[in-house]
Amino acid sequence: MATLYDIATATVAATMAGNEFAVAVFIHPQLRKLNDNAHAQIAPPLASVLGKAMPFWYGFSLVLILGAAFEHSPISSGSGLLIAFSGVLWALTIVFTITMLVPINNRVARMSPQRPYPTWLEDRCRWDKLHRIRVELLVVAVLLLLAGLFGGITTHVS
């Protein structure tokens, strides 16, 4: 059962980080290539739908990661410590997201596509820069998680 929990944890966290990576590397660069009117039409619904789905995904991932840290106890050394660090980094990423990215996302989500507010493009650029930081944090968190989970698996198999 522990192995299934580890697989679920890795899958949920890695797909979350992968989704954010895809937004940073594929989706938003393509949006920037659009003319401002087309971009203004797409940005609010995209910001709205992602803004609604992501909090649950982030929270669920964190709960799974923290559970995995305790499953791989002690959290003061070895696999448990790596997974605990992953959880701390994930929690810091959530705080960073709430304080830095969510306010921008909410402005864009509420924006009228027909009459965008004057600084919306600057907000989008700032969001993209901050989002890259978030993606870097998530990638490190997932790598720590996987290292901890893999270490735990090899310990159980030996």
N, C-alpha and C positions, 0 to 999 in steps of 0.2 A: 504494500500500500504506500509506503514511503517513496518508492521509486515513481509511482504514478503521480504522487503529489509534486515531486521534483520536476517531472516532465511537464505537468500542468503549469507550475510556476515559471519554468523556463520559457514555455510557449507563450504564456500571457505577457510576460515582461518583454521577451524578445520581439513579439509582434507589435507591442506598443512602441518600443524604440524604433523598430523598422518602419512603422507608420510615420512616425515623426521624421525619420530620416528621409522617407519618400517625399514628404511635404517640403522639406528643405532642399532636396537635391533635384526633384523632378517637377513637382506641382507648382510651387511658387516661382521658380525661374521661368516656366512657361507663361504664367500669368503676367509676369513683368514684360513679356514680349508683346502682349496684346495692347491695342490702343486703350487710352484711359477710359473711354466709354464702355468698351467691352469688359475691361477689368473691373470697373465699378458695378457692372451688372452681375458678375460672378462672385466677387469678394464677399458681399453680405450673406448670401445663403451658405456659402462655404464656411465662413467664420461662424455662422449660427449653428450649423449642424455639427461641426467639429467641437464647438464650444459646449454643446450639450452632451456629446458622447464621451469626450475625453476625461472629464472629472471622475466618472465611474471607473473607467479603464485604469487611470492612474491609481485611484484608491484601491481597487481590487488587486492590482499588481503589488502595491505596497503591503497589503494584508498577506498575500501569498508569500512575498519575500520574507516578511517578519516571521511568519509561521515556519518557513524553511530554515531560517536562522536558528530558531529554537529546536527544530527537528534535528539539526546538525550540531547540537550543543556539544561542548560548551561554546558560548559565543566569545569567549576570551582568547581562543586560539584556534588554529587550523581552519577547517571548512566553515565552522560556525562564525568565526571572526570575519572571514571574507564575505559571507552572506550578510552578516550584520552591517558591515561597511557598505555593502550594496544597498541595504535598506536605508541607512542613514543618507547616502547620496541620493536615493530615490525620494526620500522625504524632503531633503533640501531642494531638489528639483521641483517638487510640488509647491513649496513655499516660493521659490523663484518664479514659477509659472503664475501663481496667484497674485503676486505683488507686481510683477513686471509685464507679463504677457497678456493676462486676462483683461486688464483695463483697456488695452489697445484693441484686443479682439472684440470686446463688447462694443466699443465705439464703431468699429467697422461693421459688426453684425447689425447694429441699429441704423446704419447709414442708409439714406435714401439713394438708390442707384441713379435716379433721375437728377438729384441735386446733392452730390457728395459734399461733405464738409471740406473746407479749404485745405486742410493739412492731411487729408487721408492718405495721399501717396507717401508723405514723409512718415506717417504712422506705419504704413505697410513696410517701408524700408527698415524702420527701427525694429518692428516686430521680427522681420527676417533675421536681422543681426542678433537679436536676443534669442531667437529660436535656434540659431546655430549653436549658441552656448548650451542651450537646453539639450540639444541632440548630443553634443559632446559629453555632457554629464550622464545622459541616459546610456550611451554606448559604454562608458566606463562602468556604470552601475551594472549593466548586463554582463560585461566581461567578468567583473568580480563575482556576480551571481553564478555564472557558469563555471568559473574556476572553483568556487566553493562547492557547488553541486557535483561537479566532476570529481573533486577531491573526496567528497563524501561517498560517491559511488565506488571509487576505487578502494576506499577504506572498507566498505561493506563487502566487496567482492573478495578481497584478500583473505 
